[in-house]
Amino acid sequence: MPEKDRCQAGSVRYDPHRHIWAALSVAEVRSLFTGGPARWWLSGGWAIDHWLGRPSRAHGDIDVSTLRPALSGLLDDLPAQLRPYAAISGHLLPLAGQLGDHRLHNIWVHDPDRERFVLQINLEDGDGAGWRYRRDPRITLPWGSAVTPIDSVPTGTPVTQLLWKSRDPRPRDEHDLDIAHGLLSPEQRRWLGEAVRRAHPRSPWADDPRLAPH
């Protein structure tokens, strides 16, 4: 490994030309984790498309989310050949040495047989009562409003996924809002608009008419 790639022992700077993705399908994710003891749910752009019932755009990766206390149980459900890495500040590090790092929010799972990354695991906040937005703990939802089973896959609801995307939306996030805002009830649009304004008042979505409760 070149020295310029190292920021500490075992760390590699992320390089999109070398660290290639071949994401699992939603069905493969379901087969990995269904029946296990850990709370998990499909998240990110695939969650929105799963609500929609069809792929609406290309996806470079696939995400699931869990709570930090449930992480060890979720990792236990992974096949033995898959290797989890901590993704922190643009570097990939062996996960075992990073579990106590408060910056750890994303884990990339690598399949050495395919020489590809296949899954991202996101660490979110919550407790027995409900989900809590990690970027602003004032924003909460009961679990039934934050995660709902779709075709036997626990799936993050569009409001939670769009809230994550609202801080600094990229073109693909704008696409996801375009296709998902029509799935929201007036109450959900009102909740999401208020949550965006509270957590990210400078977001271009803070006063977006797509989130108006019409």
Residue frames as qw, qx, qy, qz and C-alpha x, y, z in Angstrom:
[[0.000, 0.889, 0.458, 0.000, 0.00, 0.00, 0.00],
 [0.393, 0.549, -0.065, 0.735, 1.54, 3.40, -0.91],
 [0.334, -0.244, -0.519, 0.749, 2.48, 5.51, 2.09],
 [0.153, -0.075, -0.070, -0.983, 0.36, 8.41, 0.85],
 [0.553, -0.333, -0.597, -0.477, -2.71, 6.16, 1.29],
 [0.567, -0.324, -0.675, 0.343, -2.08, 5.72, 5.00],
 [0.203, -0.732, 0.080, -0.646, -3.47, 8.02, 7.71],
 [0.520, -0.514, 0.587, -0.348, -2.96, 5.42, 10.45],
 [0.148, -0.238, 0.955, 0.097, -2.16, 1.72, 10.65],
 [0.275, 0.313, 0.909, 0.007, -4.50, -0.30, 8.46],
 [0.302, 0.726, 0.317, -0.531, -6.16, 2.78, 6.95],
 [0.410, 0.176, 0.605, 0.660, -6.64, 3.30, 3.21],
 [0.204, 0.392, 0.029, -0.897, -7.84, 6.52, 1.60],
 [0.621, 0.483, 0.588, -0.185, -11.01, 5.89, -0.39],
 [0.003, 0.381, -0.563, -0.734, -10.38, 5.84, -4.13],
 [0.726, 0.355, 0.283, -0.516, -13.45, 5.35, -6.37],
 [0.591, 0.555, -0.516, -0.277, -11.24, 3.91, -9.11],
 [0.249, 0.311, -0.901, 0.175, -9.95, 1.15, -6.83],
 [0.207, 0.116, 0.814, -0.530, -12.78, 0.60, -4.38],
 [0.338, -0.040, -0.595, -0.728, -15.50, -0.69, -6.68],
 [0.526, 0.047, 0.554, -0.643, -19.11, -1.52, -5.82],
 [0.375, -0.073, -0.801, -0.461, -21.27, -4.41, -6.97],
 [0.404, -0.204, 0.439, -0.776, -24.23, -3.92, -4.67],
 [0.127, 0.195, 0.965, -0.124, -26.42, -6.72, -3.42],
 [0.275, -0.401, -0.546, -0.682, -30.05, -6.72, -4.52],
 [0.502, -0.370, 0.243, -0.743, -32.92, -5.96, -2.16],
 [0.933, -0.111, -0.224, -0.260, -33.83, -9.66, -2.25],
 [0.715, 0.209, -0.523, 0.414, -30.27, -10.65, -1.29],
 [0.036, -0.392, 0.454, -0.800, -30.30, -8.19, 1.61],
 [0.744, -0.286, 0.036, -0.603, -33.61, -9.63, 2.78],
 [0.932, -0.002, -0.363, -0.004, -32.20, -13.16, 2.71],
 [0.441, 0.367, -0.553, 0.605, -29.15, -12.07, 4.73],
 [0.029, -0.227, 0.496, -0.838, -30.98, -10.48, 7.63],
 [0.675, -0.287, -0.213, -0.646, -34.56, -11.76, 7.79],
 [0.877, -0.291, -0.378, -0.049, -35.11, -13.76, 10.96],
 [0.544, 0.177, -0.470, 0.672, -32.10, -12.38, 12.77],
 [0.384, -0.636, -0.555, 0.374, -32.38, -10.72, 16.19],
 [0.277, -0.280, -0.018, 0.919, -31.05, -7.28, 15.21],
 [0.319, 0.811, 0.360, -0.333, -33.28, -4.37, 14.20],
 [0.316, -0.200, 0.494, 0.785, -32.44, -3.31, 10.65],
 [0.482, 0.715, 0.418, -0.285, -34.13, -1.57, 7.73],
 [0.570, 0.390, 0.397, 0.604, -33.51, -0.78, 4.08],
 [0.122, -0.828, -0.147, 0.528, -32.46, 2.85, 3.71],
 [0.221, -0.382, 0.457, 0.772, -31.18, 5.41, 1.21],
 [0.381, 0.313, -0.376, -0.784, -32.29, 5.63, -2.40],
 [0.290, -0.041, -0.928, -0.229, -33.21, 1.96, -2.60],
 [0.059, 0.356, 0.771, -0.525, -35.68, 2.44, 0.26],
 [0.351, 0.460, 0.063, -0.813, -37.52, 5.09, -1.74],
 [0.425, 0.253, -0.670, -0.554, -37.56, 2.91, -4.86],
 [0.134, -0.126, -0.975, 0.123, -38.78, -0.03, -2.77],
 [0.242, 0.453, 0.520, -0.682, -41.71, 2.13, -1.64],
 [0.395, 0.454, -0.282, -0.747, -42.29, 3.11, -5.26],
 [0.857, 0.154, 0.450, -0.200, -42.32, -0.56, -6.28],
 [0.813, 0.498, 0.129, 0.272, -39.75, -0.24, -9.06],
 [0.562, -0.288, 0.103, 0.768, -36.23, 1.11, -9.69],
 [0.252, 0.927, 0.253, -0.112, -36.48, 4.74, -10.75],
 [0.222, 0.893, -0.391, 0.019, -32.75, 5.37, -11.22],
 [0.767, 0.259, -0.515, 0.281, -29.39, 3.63, -11.13],
 [0.615, -0.763, 0.147, -0.133, -27.95, 2.92, -7.68],
 [0.411, 0.640, -0.616, 0.203, -24.24, 2.62, -7.05],
 [0.108, 0.190, -0.868, 0.447, -24.67, 0.95, -3.66],
 [0.587, -0.498, -0.522, -0.367, -27.33, -0.37, -1.29],
 [0.026, -0.400, 0.546, -0.735, -27.81, 0.69, 2.34],
 [0.589, -0.542, -0.593, -0.089, -29.32, -0.79, 5.43],
 [0.107, -0.624, 0.344, -0.694, -29.53, 0.99, 8.77],
 [0.694, -0.360, -0.608, 0.138, -29.40, -0.25, 12.33],
 [0.393, -0.887, 0.092, -0.222, -28.94, 1.08, 15.85],
 [0.197, 0.682, -0.659, 0.247, -25.44, 1.05, 17.31],
 [0.524, -0.348, 0.695, -0.348, -26.29, -1.47, 20.09],
 [0.886, 0.240, 0.321, -0.234, -27.68, -3.85, 17.43],
 [0.408, 0.737, -0.486, -0.232, -24.63, -3.69, 15.18],
 [0.174, -0.416, 0.892, -0.020, -22.86, -6.77, 16.54],
 [0.626, 0.224, 0.701, -0.259, -25.97, -8.88, 16.00],
 [0.638, 0.709, 0.018, -0.301, -26.32, -7.63, 12.43],
 [0.204, 0.700, -0.670, -0.138, -22.68, -8.35, 11.66],
 [0.443, -0.201, 0.863, -0.136, -23.11, -11.86, 13.03],
 [0.725, 0.446, 0.448, -0.273, -25.69, -12.47, 10.30],
 [0.405, 0.756, -0.396, -0.329, -23.18, -11.71, 7.52],
 [0.971, 0.187, -0.114, 0.095, -21.61, -14.66, 5.69],
 [0.734, -0.537, 0.136, 0.392, -18.14, -15.43, 6.99],
 [0.660, 0.201, 0.279, 0.668, -16.35, -14.37, 3.81],
 [0.108, 0.860, 0.221, 0.446, -17.66, -10.78, 3.93],
 [0.556, -0.144, -0.306, 0.759, -15.41, -8.20, 5.57],
 [0.080, -0.934, -0.342, -0.061, -16.73, -5.02, 7.23],
 [0.504, 0.130, -0.097, 0.848, -14.71, -1.80, 7.14],
 [0.118, -0.770, -0.357, 0.515, -15.25, 1.46, 8.96],
 [0.387, 0.572, 0.304, 0.657, -15.71, 4.37, 6.53],
 [0.361, -0.808, -0.251, 0.391, -14.51, 7.46, 8.41],
 [0.071, -0.868, 0.163, 0.464, -13.44, 10.84, 7.01],
 [0.574, 0.708, -0.325, -0.253, -12.67, 9.52, 3.55],
 [0.104, 0.484, -0.867, 0.052, -10.72, 6.50, 4.78],
 [0.896, -0.124, -0.314, -0.288, -11.48, 2.79, 5.08],
 [0.079, -0.539, 0.745, -0.385, -10.23, 1.07, 8.22],
 [0.408, -0.116, -0.905, 0.036, -10.59, -2.42, 9.73],
 [0.472, -0.620, -0.286, -0.557, -13.82, -2.21, 11.72],
 [0.748, -0.391, -0.487, 0.225, -12.64, -3.96, 14.88],
 [0.494, -0.127, -0.260, 0.820, -10.39, -1.10, 15.89],
 [0.030, -0.226, -0.145, -0.963, -12.97, 1.61, 15.25],
 [0.341, -0.540, -0.748, -0.180, -16.07, 0.46, 17.10],
 [0.365, -0.642, -0.442, 0.508, -15.53, 3.00, 19.88],
 [0.236, -0.021, 0.196, 0.951, -14.95, 5.94, 17.52],
 [0.245, 0.589, 0.498, -0.588, -17.78, 8.48, 17.80],
 [0.262, 0.515, -0.360, -0.732, -17.24, 9.36, 14.12],
 [0.063, -0.011, 0.960, 0.274, -18.22, 5.86, 13.02],
 [0.550, 0.325, 0.300, -0.709, -21.56, 6.08, 11.25],
 [0.773, 0.476, -0.207, -0.365, -20.96, 4.07, 8.06],
 [0.572, -0.330, 0.742, 0.116, -19.65, 0.56, 7.50],
 [0.611, 0.505, -0.419, -0.443, -18.79, -0.80, 4.08],
 [0.821, -0.148, 0.545, -0.083, -18.96, -4.54, 3.59],
 [0.274, 0.631, -0.622, -0.374, -16.45, -6.07, 1.16],
 [0.964, 0.087, 0.224, -0.109, -16.63, -9.38, -0.66],
 [0.241, -0.656, 0.617, 0.362, -13.01, -10.44, -1.28],
 [0.612, 0.159, 0.747, 0.208, -14.09, -13.22, -3.63],
 [0.434, 0.768, 0.431, 0.189, -15.59, -10.64, -5.99],
 [0.452, -0.071, -0.008, 0.889, -13.15, -7.85, -5.04],
 [0.126, -0.532, -0.344, -0.764, -16.12, -5.55, -4.63],
 [0.154, 0.045, 0.572, -0.804, -18.00, -3.71, -1.90],
 [0.190, -0.311, -0.858, -0.362, -21.53, -5.07, -1.67],
 [0.391, -0.729, -0.552, -0.103, -23.35, -3.35, 1.22],
 [0.111, 0.413, -0.329, 0.842, -23.29, -0.22, 3.37],
 [0.466, -0.574, -0.656, 0.153, -24.51, -0.32, 6.98],
 [0.001, -0.598, 0.079, -0.797, -25.51, 3.00, 8.53],
 [0.347, -0.303, -0.717, 0.523, -25.63, 3.56, 12.29],
 [0.210, -0.588, -0.249, -0.740, -28.67, 5.58, 13.31],
 [0.041, -0.138, 0.632, -0.762, -30.17, 6.66, 16.63],
 [0.634, -0.330, -0.346, -0.608, -33.27, 5.56, 18.49],
 [0.205, -0.229, 0.817, -0.488, -34.55, 3.51, 21.39],
 [0.139, 0.252, 0.956, -0.064, -37.40, 1.18, 22.19],
 [0.272, 0.647, 0.466, -0.539, -39.96, 3.91, 21.64],
 [0.561, 0.795, 0.219, -0.075, -38.85, 5.20, 18.28],
 [0.699, 0.340, 0.131, 0.615, -36.41, 6.54, 15.75],
 [0.226, -0.883, -0.048, 0.409, -34.34, 9.68, 16.36],
 [0.596, 0.769, -0.041, 0.229, -32.61, 11.79, 13.71],
 [0.790, -0.227, -0.116, 0.558, -28.91, 11.58, 14.48],
 [0.369, 0.350, 0.060, 0.859, -28.19, 15.09, 13.14],
 [0.257, -0.365, 0.136, -0.884, -30.86, 16.67, 15.36],
 [0.188, -0.137, -0.945, 0.229, -32.12, 14.57, 18.29],
 [0.336, 0.216, 0.350, -0.847, -35.14, 16.86, 18.72],
 [0.630, 0.253, -0.357, -0.642, -36.65, 15.15, 15.65],
 [0.267, -0.111, 0.942, -0.168, -38.22, 11.80, 16.43],
 [0.661, 0.032, -0.379, -0.647, -40.82, 9.40, 15.06],
 [0.798, -0.177, 0.500, -0.285, -42.46, 6.27, 16.43],
 [0.345, -0.260, 0.832, 0.349, -40.98, 3.18, 14.84],
 [0.491, 0.476, 0.730, 0.011, -44.18, 2.49, 12.92],
 [0.323, 0.918, 0.130, -0.190, -43.84, 5.88, 11.20],
 [0.096, -0.791, 0.530, 0.292, -40.10, 5.54, 10.58],
 [0.019, 0.290, -0.923, -0.253, -39.85, 1.95, 9.32],
 [0.770, 0.188, 0.244, -0.559, -42.54, -0.13, 7.63],
 [0.528, -0.095, 0.808, 0.245, -42.34, -3.63, 6.07],
 [0.584, 0.570, -0.182, -0.548, -42.66, -3.62, 2.29],
 [0.850, 0.315, -0.402, -0.128, -42.69, -7.10, 0.69],
 [0.908, -0.356, -0.148, 0.162, -41.23, -8.52, 3.93],
 [0.591, 0.233, -0.177, 0.751, -38.37, -6.00, 3.93],
 [0.284, -0.800, -0.323, 0.419, -38.33, -3.46, 6.79],
 [0.454, 0.479, 0.279, 0.698, -37.98, -0.21, 4.89],
 [0.190, -0.343, -0.238, 0.889, -37.26, 3.34, 5.98],
 [0.286, 0.776, 0.545, -0.136, -40.25, 5.53, 5.22],
 [0.471, 0.621, 0.214, 0.588, -39.90, 8.25, 2.58],
 [0.201, -0.954, -0.021, -0.220, -40.03, 11.03, 5.18],
 [0.685, -0.631, 0.258, 0.256, -36.99, 9.73, 7.04],
 [0.738, 0.116, 0.368, 0.554, -34.98, 9.07, 3.89],
 [0.288, 0.784, 0.229, 0.500, -35.78, 12.50, 2.43],
 [0.401, -0.914, 0.054, -0.011, -34.83, 14.18, 5.70],
 [0.748, -0.352, 0.326, 0.459, -31.38, 12.57, 5.48],
 [0.579, 0.368, 0.417, 0.596, -31.07, 13.81, 1.90],
 [0.058, 0.931, 0.328, 0.147, -32.23, 17.35, 2.64],
 [0.485, -0.714, 0.040, 0.504, -29.08, 18.81, 4.22],
 [0.022, -0.618, 0.474, 0.627, -27.19, 19.19, 0.94],
 [0.806, 0.342, 0.452, -0.169, -29.22, 17.56, -1.83],
 [0.235, -0.316, 0.698, 0.598, -27.40, 16.22, -4.87],
 [0.454, 0.174, -0.459, -0.744, -29.07, 15.68, -8.26],
 [0.408, -0.118, -0.897, -0.122, -30.01, 12.12, -7.30],
 [0.058, -0.325, -0.708, 0.624, -31.59, 13.43, -4.09],
 [0.337, 0.290, -0.037, -0.895, -33.64, 15.93, -6.09],
 [0.468, 0.040, -0.747, -0.470, -34.76, 13.01, -8.23],
 [0.276, -0.217, -0.902, 0.252, -35.76, 11.07, -5.11],
 [0.146, 0.352, 0.437, -0.814, -37.81, 14.00, -3.81],
 [0.395, 0.203, -0.388, -0.808, -39.47, 14.34, -7.20],
 [0.512, -0.059, -0.795, -0.320, -40.63, 10.74, -7.22],
 [0.345, -0.220, -0.831, 0.376, -41.33, 10.39, -3.49],
 [0.138, 0.039, 0.320, -0.937, -43.22, 13.53, -2.52],
 [0.586, -0.074, -0.371, -0.717, -46.33, 12.15, -4.19],
 [0.584, -0.145, -0.796, 0.064, -46.20, 9.14, -1.87],
 [0.178, -0.061, -0.593, 0.783, -46.59, 11.39, 1.18],
 [0.147, -0.746, -0.649, -0.026, -49.84, 12.28, 2.88],
 [0.014, 0.849, 0.032, 0.527, -50.46, 15.96, 3.70],
 [0.661, -0.742, 0.097, -0.052, -49.52, 15.21, 7.32],
 [0.860, -0.132, 0.179, 0.458, -46.26, 13.59, 6.25],
 [0.456, 0.594, 0.118, 0.652, -45.38, 16.51, 3.97],
 [0.280, -0.887, 0.016, -0.367, -46.08, 18.89, 6.83],
 [0.808, -0.548, 0.143, 0.163, -43.90, 16.86, 9.22],
 [0.791, 0.133, 0.183, 0.568, -41.06, 16.63, 6.72],
 [0.244, 0.766, 0.088, 0.588, -41.15, 20.33, 5.87],
 [0.462, -0.850, 0.092, -0.235, -41.04, 21.25, 9.55],
 [0.877, -0.342, 0.180, 0.286, -38.23, 18.75, 10.22],
 [0.662, 0.404, 0.134, 0.617, -36.13, 20.12, 7.34],
 [0.012, 0.847, 0.007, 0.532, -36.61, 23.70, 8.52],
 [0.658, -0.737, 0.130, -0.088, -35.66, 22.76, 12.06],
 [0.859, -0.261, 0.272, 0.346, -32.63, 20.61, 11.31],
 [0.534, 0.032, 0.413, 0.737, -31.39, 22.24, 8.10],
 [0.178, 0.806, 0.342, -0.449, -32.84, 25.76, 7.78],
 [0.055, 0.660, -0.418, -0.621, -30.45, 26.59, 4.92],
 [0.446, 0.110, 0.850, 0.258, -31.53, 23.59, 2.86],
 [0.195, 0.066, -0.447, -0.871, -33.04, 24.42, -0.54],
 [0.340, -0.349, -0.837, -0.249, -35.89, 22.14, 0.53],
 [0.092, -0.236, -0.611, 0.750, -36.77, 24.27, 3.56],
 [0.383, 0.465, 0.235, -0.763, -39.42, 26.12, 1.54],
 [0.019, 0.094, -0.832, -0.546, -39.82, 23.69, -1.34],
 [0.614, 0.044, -0.016, -0.788, -43.41, 23.62, -2.66],
 [0.630, 0.072, -0.748, -0.196, -43.11, 19.86, -3.07],
 [0.327, -0.121, -0.809, 0.473, -43.28, 19.64, 0.72],
 [0.335, -0.135, 0.128, -0.924, -46.30, 21.89, 1.08],
 [0.214, 0.162, 0.920, -0.284, -49.21, 20.05, 2.80],
 [0.454, 0.174, -0.234, -0.842, -51.67, 20.42, -0.08]]
